[in-house]
Amino acid sequence: MAYQLSRRQWAFSIAYGQSMITLLVLLNVFFPQYLNLTFIIFIIGMVAFTAITMKTQLRHIVGKEAKEIKEGRRLFIGRPREVTELQRSDPRLVDELKPMLKSSLMSFLGLIVILVWYPLYFNVVGGVARDPEVDVVTRVLLFLAGYEIPYLVITGMNLLSRRGVKEYIQVVNKYEVYDKGIVGMGIATKFPLEGYAVNVNPTRKFVELIKSSGKAIVKYRFYTKSYDRLADIIRRYGEPKKLEFKRR
């Protein structure tokens, strides 16, 4: 995805993570015999949270506005087959996507950290926690460290990887343009365009909407052989503040 988490979404993500850790610590302290089961719960919870977050973001982006836009007159259709063909023939696209791919790789490495850390750490802590001479406070601290250390490492990795990405490029594989706006995978924006600049690249055959998102730039890219027609529609109905033609 081309978009970043907002501050509110980051706050919610952190709150969810800490709530999950608190629940797991309590379960591990009072029911150490179910240590492996709680790990499975942790993984399922993490995957479910990621899926729900992505679905919520998409709903927020393409929900109500998409319905209103589709009430208008359809002027242009971007078909997946043509978009894919033009993507493959664009020699610069892979290089442009590399920072985003590296960011995704960092997230994957975070999962590896969890899978390696958990058995190594908790195999030792599990035995200590079952010792009746170990008090509850010590158990809490041991389990808390077991979850917080990898959580902080992963959060730090994600923050660093996001800072390294200056441009997020969202190639919209299927899209429709109406006299009321544009609807596609991951985007629904009404006309007139607000906060967007438009870049038309005849050489690489795409039109893209460009918008600042915090310290990064988000580019929604629409590949089409009829880029001139699409650009003309956006010019007439979208009334962008800035429209540039670039041949490079």
Sequence and secondary structure as in RCSB ss.txt:
>XXXX:A:sequence
MAYQLSRRQWAFSIAYGQSMITLLVLLNVFFPQYLNLTFIIFIIGMVAFTAITMKTQLRHIVGKEAKEIKEGRRL
FIGRPREVTELQRSDPRLVDELKPMLKSSLMSFLGLIVILVWYPLYFNVVGGVARDPEVDVVTRVLLFLAGYEIP
YLVITGMNLLSRRGVKEYIQVVNKYEVYDKGIVGMGIATKFPLEGYAVNVNPTRKFVELIKSSGKAIVKYRFYTK
SYDRLADIIRRYGEPKKLEFKRR
>XXXX:A:secstr
      HHHHHHHHHHHHHHHHHHHHHHHH GGGHHHHHHHHHHHHHHHHHHHHHHHHHHHHSHHHHHHTTS EE
EEE HHHHHHHHHT TTHHHHHHHHHHHHHHHHHHHHHHHHHHHHHHHHHHHHHT TTS HHHHHHHHHHHHHHH
HHHHHHHHHHHHHT SEEEEE SSEEEETTEEEETTEEEESS  S EEEEETTTTEEEEEEEETTEEEEEEEE T
THHHHHHHIIIII  SEEEE   
